[in-house]
Amino acid sequence: MVISSPTLFARARGADKYWRRRRIMSLSQHYYGRKQNCFSIAIKYVNRALRYSTLHRQIKKREDKQLWNTRLEAASTELGTNWNSVKNTIDETGIALDRKSLQNLAIWEPRSFRGLASLAKAAETDGLNSLDALPHSRVITRSML
């Protein structure tokens, strides 16, 4: 539709109103009763649901970080070191792994995480220059194959 004057613009509000109502009603399709069918009631519940979904996205991120920290702390304690020293050593050596991938290593690849923990132990005791003296038992590299 071509709107050539302000008068026609003021009169041509039907389409926007229709799509606004349509969007609210499509978001309320899974509700029960009048919340699904009645626009004035549906808009209240849809706005509340959208507000809660925004809030809970932030809460989910916070809870995920807490879970990852708990898992990493437990895995580090199990290997005889603490998580802060492992984290500091990883930062100093330039290993670019975030908490999510580190906790996945701790759960699904414990040998790899054990290597990172031994790196942290070596850094605590003798410094990072003593890494050449670490025993490499049960570690297979490509050059050995």
N, C-alpha and C positions, 0 to 999 in steps of 0.2 A: 504494500500500500504506500502510495506517495503522499506525504504530508506537506502541503504547500503553504499553509498558514497556521498561525497559533490557534485559531478557532478549530480547525480540523485536528490539530494535535490534541487539544483538550477533549474533543469528542471521540478520538480514536484510542481510548484506553482499554478497550475490551480484550484485546489479545494478551496484553501483559497481565491483566487480572486473571485471565483464564489459565495461563501457564504458571502463575504463582500458586493458584489454588490446586492446579494439577500436580505440581511438585510436592506440596504438602500432603495431598491425598495419596500420592504414590509412596511417600515415606511412611505413611501410617497404614499401609496395606496389611501388615502382619499383626495389627492390634485387634482386640476383641471388642464387640459391641459398638456403641456410639463413637468411641474413640476412632474407629475405622471409617465410619460413614459420615459423621457430622463435622463439617469444616471447623466451626468455632471451637469445638472440643478437641479435634485432632491437632489444631495448631498449637494448643497448649502442651500437649503430650509430645509432639514432635520437637518443639523447642526445648523441652526438658531433656529429651533423649539426646539431642545434639549437644546440649551443654554438658551432660554427663559423659558423653563419648569424648569430648575434648579434654575434660578433666582426667578421665581414666587413661587416656593415652599418656599423659604426664606421669600418672601414678604407676603405670605399667613399666615405664622406663626406669623409674626409681626402684621399683621392686626387683626388676631384672638385674640392676647394678648390685643391689644388696645380695641377691642370690649368687651372682658370679663371685663377689668378694668372699662370701661364706665358703663356696666350693674351693676357691683358690687358697684360702686360709687353711682349710682342712687338708687339702692335698699337700701344701707346703709343710704343715705340722707333721703329717704322716712321713714325710721324707727327712725330717729332722732339721728343718730351717723355718724361718717365719716369712710371711708373704711380703712384708716390707723390704726385706733384704733381697728377695728374688726380684721384686719390682724395680728396685734401685739398680741392681746389676743388669737387668734387661735394658733399662734406660741408658746406662753407661756404655754398654757394648753396642748399642744402636740396633738392637733387634726390634723390629717394628711389628709387634703383636699387641692387639688390644685385649681387654679383659675377656670378651666373649670367646675369642679364639684360644686364649690361654686356658680357660676353663674347659673348652672342648678338648684341648690337648690333655689336660689333667684327667678327664673322664675316659676318653676313647683311645688316647695314645699315651699311656703312662710312662713308657720308656723315654719318649721325647721330653715330657715334662720332668722326668728324673734327671735328664741331661741338663735342663735349665736350672734345676735345683742344685745340682752338683757345681754348676758354674757359679751360682750364688755362694755356695759354701767355700769354693776356692777363692772367691773375691774377698770373703770375710777373713779367711785365715792368712793367706799369703799374698793377696792382691791378684789382679787380673794377669800379671806377667807370668804367673806360675801355671798357666793353663797347659803349657806343653808337657808338664810333668804329671798331668792327670792320667790315671790308668784308663785305658779304653777297652775294658773287657766287655764282651758281648755287643760291641758296636761294629756293624758291618757297613763299610763305605763302598762306593762304586768301584774304587780302584782295587778293592780286595776280590771282586768277582771275576 
